[in-house]
Amino acid sequence: MAGSSVLESALQEILIVVKPSEDDRLTRLNVINKLKIIVQTVKGLRGATVEPYGSFISNLYSKWGDLDITVEPLSTSSSVGRRRKQYLLWNIMRALKIRGVRKLEFIPRARVPILKFVKEWAKAQGINDPKNGTFNSYSLTLLVIFHFQTCEPSILPPLMSIFDGNIADLIGMRSHASIETTCAENIARFKRERYRRNQSTLSELFVSFFEKFSKIKTKSAEHFICTYTGNWELKQSQSRWMMTSSPILIEDPFEQTENAARSVGIIEYCKIAKTFQETHDKLSSVLSKNSLIPILVRPEICRLLGERAPQRDLSPLQLLQDVNV
C-alpha cells in the first residue's frame, strides 16, 4: 500500500482545492433567493416552494459544483401530470431568459430527482456520467454511505435505524417536520450508544473503500447493495430484484422499489468494475504524490494543485444547472 502519509497529504491538498469557500456558499444562496422571486412571477407557480437539494444541502458540493433546485407547485395532486410539469418548466425557462439568463437547456424527460451530487475520482476515471451508462452521483454517494456502514467499527448505522419505513410512501401522510424529528432523535441515540469510534484516517478510509469494491462485479452477481439494512442482500430475498436485467443494484433507501444505479449499462459496468480494481491496485503500490494525483483527480484539478487553487468566480448561470418541477 502506498505510504499512508503520502496519500493523506495528497488527499488534503485536493480538499483544499475543491472545498468551497463561504463566498461560494453565499453565491448559491443568492441564486436560490433570486430564483424564488422569479418563480413567483410564473403563471401557475405562484406560491410554489423553491428549495435546493442534493450535494449543496448535504454539504458535499465542490467549489465548482452545480446547484440542484426543486420547484414544488401548490397543487401536488395526480392532476399535475408530466405534460403540465414540462409546461411549467418551459415557463420558468422563459422567465429566466426575459431576465437575461442565456444558454439554458430544457430537458423535458429528466427524472426527479436528478442528483449531481468518491465524485472527483469518478469524474477523473470517466464513470460519473449516467447519460453514457455509468454511475450517477447519487449511486456514488450511496456507495460511500454503505462503506461507512460496513467498515469496522461502523461510522454510520443502517438507515432503517434512523427511519424505519419507506419515506416515499409517507410523503403527504406525515409532515416533513415529524420525519425530521424522528431521524434527529434516532441519530442522537446512535451517537450515544456507540461503544467504539472508528479511528481510521481519511487515507485509510479511502483505501479501504476501493478494497471493498474492487470485487464489486463478482459480489453484485447475486447481491444488491442495501443502505437501508446496511448489508449486501441476496437478490433472491427480494422478488422485485430477481428478474432485473441491471448489472448492479443499489437500492434507493428513500424509494425502495427503485434501483439508484438503473442508468448503468452492462458494458459500462465492466469498465466501472475494472476501474475500481485498478485504482485499488495502484493505491496498494508504493507511489509518490506526483503519481498519485492523476489517479484521483481530473487534469484541470491537477493544474490547480500546481497553482495552489486560485479563486474562480462562478456566475449564477454556471451554478444553476437543474431546476425540477
Sine and cosine of phi, psi and omega as CSV:
sin_phi,cos_phi,sin_psi,cos_psi,sin_omega,cos_omega
0.00,0.00,0.60,-0.80,0.04,-1.00
-0.85,0.52,0.55,-0.83,0.02,-1.00
-0.79,0.62,0.80,-0.59,-0.08,-1.00
-0.86,0.51,-0.54,0.84,-0.01,-1.00
-0.93,0.37,-0.58,0.81,0.03,-1.00
-0.92,0.39,-0.74,0.67,0.01,-1.00
-0.91,0.41,-0.67,0.74,0.01,-1.00
-0.86,0.51,-0.70,0.72,0.01,-1.00
-0.89,0.45,-0.67,0.74,0.00,-1.00
-0.90,0.44,-0.69,0.73,0.00,-1.00
-0.90,0.43,-0.63,0.77,0.01,-1.00
-0.91,0.41,-0.62,0.79,0.04,-1.00
-0.91,0.42,-0.65,0.76,0.03,-1.00
-0.89,0.45,-0.67,0.74,-0.01,-1.00
-0.88,0.47,-0.61,0.79,0.03,-1.00
-0.87,0.49,-0.62,0.78,-0.04,-1.00
-0.96,0.29,-0.70,0.71,-0.15,-0.99
-1.00,-0.02,-0.25,0.97,-0.05,-1.00
-0.93,0.37,0.80,-0.60,-0.01,-1.00
-0.95,0.32,0.50,-0.87,0.04,-1.00
-1.00,0.01,0.09,-1.00,0.08,-1.00
-0.89,0.46,-0.58,0.81,0.06,-1.00
-0.89,0.45,-0.62,0.79,0.05,-1.00
-0.88,0.47,-0.67,0.75,0.01,-1.00
-0.91,0.42,-0.69,0.72,-0.01,-1.00
-0.91,0.41,-0.58,0.82,0.05,-1.00
-0.88,0.48,-0.68,0.73,0.02,-1.00
-0.91,0.41,-0.66,0.75,0.05,-1.00
-0.89,0.46,-0.61,0.80,0.03,-1.00
-0.90,0.43,-0.65,0.76,0.05,-1.00
-0.88,0.48,-0.70,0.72,0.00,-1.00
-0.87,0.49,-0.72,0.69,-0.02,-1.00
-0.89,0.45,-0.64,0.77,0.02,-1.00
-0.92,0.39,-0.64,0.77,0.01,-1.00
-0.91,0.40,-0.59,0.80,0.05,-1.00
-0.85,0.53,-0.67,0.74,0.01,-1.00
-0.91,0.41,-0.69,0.72,-0.03,-1.00
-0.91,0.42,-0.68,0.73,-0.03,-1.00
-0.87,0.50,-0.58,0.82,-0.01,-1.00
-0.93,0.38,-0.24,0.97,0.04,-1.00
-1.00,0.01,-0.14,0.99,-0.05,-1.00
-1.00,0.05,0.81,-0.58,0.02,-1.00
-0.87,0.49,0.77,-0.64,-0.03,-1.00
1.00,-0.08,-0.16,0.99,-0.02,-1.00
-0.84,-0.54,0.15,0.99,0.05,-1.00
-0.91,0.42,0.78,-0.62,-0.07,-1.00
1.00,0.02,-0.01,1.00,0.00,-1.00
-0.93,0.38,0.46,-0.89,0.06,-1.00
-1.00,0.00,0.76,-0.64,0.02,-1.00
-0.87,-0.50,0.91,-0.41,-0.08,-1.00
-0.65,-0.76,0.59,-0.81,0.12,-0.99
-0.98,0.22,0.36,-0.93,0.10,-1.00
-0.51,-0.86,0.02,-1.00,0.08,-1.00
0.99,0.16,-0.62,-0.79,-0.19,-0.98
-0.91,0.42,-0.51,0.86,0.00,-1.00
-0.92,0.39,-0.71,0.71,-0.01,-1.00
-0.92,0.40,-0.62,0.78,-0.02,-1.00
-0.99,0.11,0.01,1.00,0.01,-1.00
0.88,0.47,0.58,0.82,0.03,-1.00
-0.93,-0.38,0.22,0.98,-0.02,-1.00
-0.99,0.13,0.43,-0.90,0.05,-1.00
-0.99,-0.14,0.09,-1.00,-0.02,-1.00
-0.82,0.57,-0.59,0.81,-0.06,-1.00
-0.95,-0.31,0.22,0.97,-0.01,-1.00
-0.92,0.40,0.50,-0.87,0.02,-1.00
-0.99,0.15,-0.03,-1.00,-0.10,-0.99
-0.81,-0.58,0.87,-0.49,0.01,-1.00
-0.99,-0.13,0.77,-0.64,-0.06,-1.00
-0.74,-0.67,0.68,-0.74,0.07,-1.00
-0.94,-0.33,0.64,-0.77,0.05,-1.00
-0.90,-0.43,0.89,-0.46,-0.07,-1.00
-0.93,-0.36,0.95,-0.30,0.03,-1.00
-0.88,0.48,0.34,-0.94,0.02,-1.00
-0.86,0.50,-0.64,0.76,0.01,-1.00
-1.00,0.08,0.89,-0.45,0.02,-1.00
-0.93,-0.37,0.30,0.95,-0.02,-1.00
-0.96,0.29,0.18,-0.98,-0.02,-1.00
-0.91,0.41,-0.23,0.97,-0.01,-1.00
-0.94,0.35,-0.31,0.95,0.06,-1.00
-0.99,0.12,0.99,0.13,-0.09,-1.00
-1.00,0.09,-0.08,-1.00,-0.06,-1.00
-0.88,0.48,-0.70,0.72,-0.02,-1.00
-0.89,0.46,-0.64,0.77,0.03,-1.00
-0.90,0.43,-0.67,0.75,0.02,-1.00
-0.90,0.44,-0.66,0.75,0.03,-1.00
-0.89,0.45,-0.63,0.78,0.02,-1.00
-0.90,0.44,-0.67,0.74,0.00,-1.00
-0.92,0.40,-0.65,0.76,0.05,-1.00
-0.88,0.48,-0.65,0.76,0.02,-1.00
-0.89,0.45,-0.63,0.78,0.04,-1.00
-0.91,0.40,-0.59,0.81,0.07,-1.00
-0.90,0.44,-0.70,0.71,0.01,-1.00
-0.87,0.50,-0.68,0.74,0.01,-1.00
-0.90,0.44,-0.65,0.76,0.03,-1.00
-0.90,0.44,-0.61,0.80,0.03,-1.00
-0.92,0.38,-0.64,0.77,0.02,-1.00
-0.90,0.44,-0.63,0.77,0.03,-1.00
-0.85,0.52,-0.53,0.85,-0.02,-1.00
-1.00,-0.06,0.29,0.96,0.16,-0.99
1.00,-0.05,0.07,1.00,0.02,-1.00
-0.99,0.15,0.78,-0.62,-0.06,-1.00
-0.89,-0.46,0.06,-1.00,0.06,-1.00
0.84,0.55,0.66,0.75,0.06,-1.00
-1.00,0.07,0.57,-0.82,0.03,-1.00
-0.87,-0.50,0.84,-0.55,0.02,-1.00
-1.00,-0.09,0.87,-0.48,-0.02,-1.00
-0.90,-0.44,1.00,0.02,-0.14,-0.99
-0.93,0.37,-0.36,0.93,-0.07,-1.00
-0.97,-0.23,0.24,0.97,0.00,-1.00
-0.91,0.41,0.60,-0.80,0.01,-1.00
-0.99,-0.10,0.65,-0.76,0.03,-1.00
-0.99,-0.10,0.72,-0.70,-0.06,1.00
-1.00,0.01,0.60,-0.80,0.16,-0.99
-1.00,-0.02,0.93,-0.38,-0.04,-1.00
-0.95,-0.31,0.91,-0.42,0.12,-0.99
-0.96,-0.29,0.76,0.65,-0.23,-0.97
-0.99,0.13,0.00,0.00,0.00,0.00
0.00,0.00,0.97,0.26,-0.16,-0.99
-0.93,0.37,-0.71,0.70,-0.07,-1.00
-0.88,0.47,-0.67,0.74,0.05,-1.00
-0.88,0.47,-0.71,0.70,-0.03,-1.00
-0.89,0.45,-0.61,0.79,0.06,-1.00
-0.92,0.40,-0.66,0.75,0.00,-1.00
-0.89,0.46,-0.53,0.85,-0.03,-1.00
-1.00,-0.05,-0.04,1.00,0.03,-1.00
0.95,0.30,0.52,0.85,0.00,-1.00
-0.84,-0.55,0.39,0.92,0.06,-1.00
-0.84,-0.54,0.86,0.51,-0.07,-1.00
-0.56,-0.83,0.99,0.11,-0.07,-1.00
-0.87,0.49,-0.45,0.89,0.02,-1.00
-0.90,0.43,-0.41,0.91,0.00,-1.00
-0.93,-0.37,0.40,0.92,0.18,-0.98
1.00,0.03,0.21,0.98,0.05,-1.00
-0.93,-0.36,-0.21,-0.98,-0.12,-0.99
-0.92,0.40,0.64,-0.77,0.29,-0.96
-1.00,0.08,0.20,-0.98,-0.08,-1.00
-0.93,0.38,-0.48,0.88,0.03,-1.00
-0.89,0.45,-0.69,0.73,0.03,-1.00
-0.88,0.48,-0.68,0.73,0.02,-1.00
-0.89,0.46,-0.65,0.76,0.02,-1.00
-0.89,0.45,-0.66,0.75,0.03,-1.00
-0.91,0.42,-0.55,0.83,0.07,-1.00
-0.90,0.45,-0.66,0.75,0.02,-1.00
-0.92,0.40,-0.69,0.72,0.06,-1.00
-0.85,0.53,-0.70,0.71,0.00,-1.00
-0.89,0.46,-0.63,0.77,0.04,-1.00
-0.88,0.47,-0.70,0.72,0.01,-1.00
-0.92,0.39,-0.47,0.88,0.04,-1.00
-0.97,0.25,-0.50,0.87,-0.15,-0.99
-0.95,-0.30,0.01,1.00,0.11,-0.99
-0.98,0.21,0.18,-0.98,-0.11,-0.99
-0.82,-0.58,0.88,-0.47,-0.12,0.99
-0.96,0.29,0.36,-0.93,-0.08,-1.00
-0.92,0.39,0.51,-0.86,0.05,-1.00
-0.99,-0.16,-0.56,0.83,0.03,-1.00
-0.85,-0.53,0.51,-0.86,0.04,-1.00
-1.00,0.05,0.20,-0.98,0.18,-0.98
-0.84,0.55,0.63,-0.78,-0.07,-1.00
-0.91,0.41,-0.37,0.93,0.04,-1.00
-0.91,0.42,-0.41,0.91,0.03,-1.00
-0.99,0.14,-0.22,0.98,0.10,-0.99
-1.00,0.00,-0.69,0.73,0.09,-1.00
-0.53,-0.85,0.91,-0.42,-0.08,-1.00
-1.00,-0.02,1.00,0.02,0.00,-1.00
0.33,-0.94,0.30,-0.95,0.06,-1.00
-1.00,0.07,0.96,-0.28,-0.10,-0.99
-0.85,0.53,-0.56,0.83,-0.01,-1.00
-0.86,0.51,-0.49,0.87,0.00,-1.00
-0.98,0.20,-0.28,0.96,-0.11,-0.99
-0.99,-0.17,-0.27,0.96,-0.01,-1.00
-0.87,0.49,0.80,-0.60,-0.04,-1.00
1.00,-0.04,-0.31,0.95,0.00,-1.00
-0.99,-0.14,-0.54,0.84,0.03,-1.00
-0.75,-0.66,0.46,-0.89,-0.02,-1.00
-0.94,0.33,0.50,-0.87,0.08,-1.00
-0.86,0.50,-0.57,0.82,-0.01,-1.00
-0.88,0.47,-0.62,0.78,0.01,-1.00
-0.91,0.41,-0.67,0.74,0.03,-1.00
-0.89,0.45,-0.71,0.70,-0.01,-1.00
-0.89,0.46,-0.64,0.77,0.01,-1.00
-0.90,0.44,-0.71,0.70,0.02,-1.00
-0.87,0.50,-0.71,0.70,0.00,-1.00
-0.90,0.45,-0.70,0.71,-0.02,-1.00
-0.88,0.48,-0.66,0.75,0.00,-1.00
-0.91,0.41,-0.66,0.75,-0.01,-1.00
-0.95,0.32,-0.58,0.82,0.08,-1.00
-0.90,0.43,-0.68,0.73,0.03,-1.00
-0.88,0.47,-0.63,0.78,0.02,-1.00
-0.91,0.41,-0.66,0.75,0.03,-1.00
-0.87,0.50,-0.68,0.73,0.00,-1.00
-0.89,0.45,-0.62,0.79,-0.01,-1.00
-0.94,0.35,-0.62,0.79,-0.16,-0.99
-1.00,0.07,-0.23,0.97,0.00,-1.00
-0.90,0.43,0.81,-0.58,0.00,-1.00
-1.00,-0.09,-0.28,0.96,0.06,-1.00
-0.72,-0.70,0.65,-0.76,0.06,-1.00
-0.96,-0.30,0.62,-0.79,0.03,-1.00
-0.95,0.30,0.85,-0.53,-0.06,-1.00
-0.98,-0.19,0.22,0.98,-0.05,-1.00
-0.90,0.43,0.59,-0.81,0.09,-1.00
-0.98,0.20,0.18,-0.98,0.04,-1.00
-0.84,0.55,-0.71,0.71,-0.03,-1.00
-0.92,0.40,-0.60,0.80,0.02,-1.00
-0.91,0.41,-0.66,0.75,0.05,-1.00
-0.91,0.41,-0.60,0.80,-0.01,-1.00
-0.91,0.41,-0.74,0.67,0.00,-1.00
-0.91,0.42,-0.68,0.74,-0.03,-1.00
-0.93,0.38,-0.45,0.89,0.09,-1.00
-0.87,0.49,-0.74,0.67,-0.01,-1.00
-0.96,0.29,-0.51,0.86,0.09,-1.00
-0.89,0.46,-0.67,0.74,-0.04,-1.00
-0.91,0.42,-0.66,0.75,-0.10,-0.99
-0.99,-0.17,0.14,0.99,0.02,-1.00
-0.92,0.38,-0.38,0.92,0.03,-1.00
-0.93,-0.36,0.50,0.87,-0.12,-0.99
-0.89,0.45,-0.55,0.84,-0.04,-1.00
-0.90,0.43,-0.68,0.74,0.02,-1.00
-0.93,0.37,-0.69,0.72,-0.05,-1.00
-0.91,0.41,-0.65,0.76,-0.09,-1.00
-0.98,0.22,-0.07,1.00,0.03,-1.00
-0.90,0.45,-0.60,0.80,-0.04,-1.00
-0.86,-0.51,-0.11,0.99,-0.08,-1.00
-0.83,-0.56,0.32,-0.95,0.18,-0.98
-0.82,-0.58,0.44,-0.90,-0.02,-1.00
-0.99,0.10,0.83,-0.56,-0.08,-1.00
-0.80,-0.60,0.98,-0.20,0.05,-1.00
-0.97,0.26,-0.28,0.96,0.03,-1.00
-0.91,0.42,-0.71,0.70,0.06,-1.00
-1.00,-0.09,-0.25,0.97,-0.03,-1.00
0.96,0.29,0.53,0.84,-0.06,-1.00
-0.59,-0.81,0.34,-0.94,0.29,-0.96
-0.96,0.28,0.85,-0.53,0.00,-1.00
-0.93,-0.36,0.58,-0.81,0.04,-1.00
-0.93,0.37,0.72,-0.69,0.04,-1.00
-0.85,0.52,-0.60,0.80,-0.06,-1.00
-0.93,0.37,-0.20,0.98,0.04,-1.00
-0.98,0.18,-0.23,0.97,0.02,-1.00
-0.78,-0.62,0.92,-0.40,-0.08,-1.00
-0.86,0.50,-0.49,0.87,-0.04,-1.00
-0.93,0.38,-0.34,0.94,-0.03,-1.00
-0.98,-0.21,-0.15,0.99,-0.14,-0.99
-0.93,0.36,-0.52,0.86,-0.08,-1.00
-0.96,-0.27,0.13,0.99,-0.05,-1.00
-0.94,0.34,0.52,-0.85,0.04,-1.00
-0.99,-0.16,-0.01,1.00,-0.02,-1.00
-0.91,0.41,0.69,-0.72,-0.03,-1.00
-0.95,0.32,-0.38,0.92,0.05,-1.00
-0.61,-0.79,0.63,-0.77,0.01,-1.00
-0.88,-0.47,0.87,-0.50,0.12,-0.99
-0.85,-0.52,0.98,-0.18,-0.10,-1.00
-0.89,0.45,0.74,-0.67,0.07,-1.00
-0.96,0.27,0.91,-0.42,-0.07,-1.00
-0.93,0.38,-0.32,0.95,-0.01,-1.00
-1.00,-0.03,-0.33,0.94,0.03,-1.00
-0.55,-0.83,1.00,0.08,-0.29,-0.96
-0.93,0.36,-0.15,0.99,0.09,-1.00
-1.00,0.08,-0.06,1.00,-0.07,-1.00
-0.96,-0.27,0.60,-0.80,0.11,-0.99
-0.99,-0.10,0.93,-0.38,-0.03,-1.00
-0.89,0.45,-0.36,0.93,-0.02,-1.00
-0.97,-0.24,0.48,0.88,-0.06,-1.00
-0.90,0.43,-0.34,0.94,-0.02,-1.00
-0.97,0.24,-0.24,0.97,-0.11,-0.99
-0.97,0.25,0.81,-0.59,0.05,-1.00
-1.00,-0.04,0.30,-0.95,-0.09,-1.00
-0.90,0.43,-0.68,0.73,0.01,-1.00
-0.92,0.40,-0.69,0.72,0.00,-1.00
-0.91,0.41,-0.54,0.84,0.00,-1.00
-0.92,0.40,-0.58,0.82,0.07,-1.00
-0.87,0.49,-0.63,0.78,0.05,-1.00
-0.91,0.41,-0.68,0.74,0.01,-1.00
-0.87,0.50,-0.75,0.66,-0.02,-1.00
-0.88,0.48,-0.66,0.75,0.01,-1.00
-0.91,0.42,-0.61,0.79,-0.01,-1.00
-0.91,0.40,-0.67,0.74,0.07,-1.00
-0.86,0.51,-0.72,0.69,-0.03,-1.00
-0.90,0.45,-0.72,0.69,-0.03,-1.00
-0.91,0.41,-0.63,0.78,0.02,-1.00
-0.90,0.43,-0.66,0.75,0.04,-1.00
-0.88,0.47,-0.68,0.73,0.00,-1.00
-0.88,0.47,-0.67,0.75,-0.03,-1.00
-0.93,0.36,-0.65,0.76,0.02,-1.00
-0.93,0.37,-0.36,0.93,0.02,-1.00
-1.00,0.08,-0.06,1.00,0.05,-1.00
-0.99,-0.10,0.26,-0.96,0.05,-1.00
-0.99,0.13,0.96,-0.29,-0.07,-1.00
-0.86,-0.51,0.49,-0.87,0.14,-0.99
-1.00,0.10,0.24,-0.97,0.01,-1.00
-0.87,0.49,-0.63,0.78,-0.02,-1.00
-0.90,0.43,-0.53,0.85,0.03,-1.00
-1.00,0.09,-0.36,0.93,0.02,-1.00
-0.97,0.26,-0.69,0.72,-0.15,-0.99
-0.81,0.58,-0.74,0.67,-0.02,-1.00
-0.89,0.46,-0.37,0.93,0.04,-1.00
-0.96,0.29,-0.50,0.86,-0.19,-0.98
-0.99,-0.13,-0.45,0.89,-0.11,-0.99
-0.70,-0.71,0.25,-0.97,0.04,-1.00
-0.96,0.29,0.33,-0.94,-0.02,-1.00
-0.83,0.56,-0.62,0.78,-0.02,-1.00
-0.91,0.41,-0.52,0.86,0.06,-1.00
-0.96,0.28,-0.59,0.80,0.09,-1.00
-0.84,0.55,-0.70,0.72,0.00,-1.00
-0.90,0.43,-0.65,0.76,0.01,-1.00
-0.91,0.41,-0.57,0.82,0.05,-1.00
-0.89,0.46,-0.60,0.80,0.05,-1.00
-0.94,0.34,-0.46,0.89,-0.01,-1.00
-0.99,-0.12,0.02,1.00,0.00,-1.00
0.88,0.47,0.73,0.68,0.21,-0.98
0.81,0.59,0.94,0.35,0.10,-0.99
-0.91,0.41,0.43,-0.90,-0.01,-1.00
-0.95,0.32,0.60,-0.80,0.04,-1.00
-0.69,-0.73,0.88,-0.47,-0.02,-1.00
-1.00,0.04,0.70,-0.72,0.03,-1.00
-0.94,-0.33,0.65,-0.76,0.08,-1.00
-0.98,0.21,0.34,-0.94,0.06,-1.00
-0.83,0.56,-0.57,0.82,0.00,-1.00
-0.90,0.44,-0.64,0.76,0.00,-1.00
-0.92,0.39,-0.46,0.89,0.01,-1.00
-0.99,0.16,-0.64,0.77,-0.17,-0.99
-1.00,0.08,1.00,-0.02,-0.08,-1.00
-0.99,-0.15,-0.62,0.78,-0.08,-1.00
-0.78,-0.63,0.81,-0.58,0.16,-0.99
-0.83,-0.56,0.88,-0.47,-0.08,-1.00
-0.91,-0.41,0.68,-0.73,0.10,-0.99
-0.95,-0.33,0.00,0.00,0.00,0.00
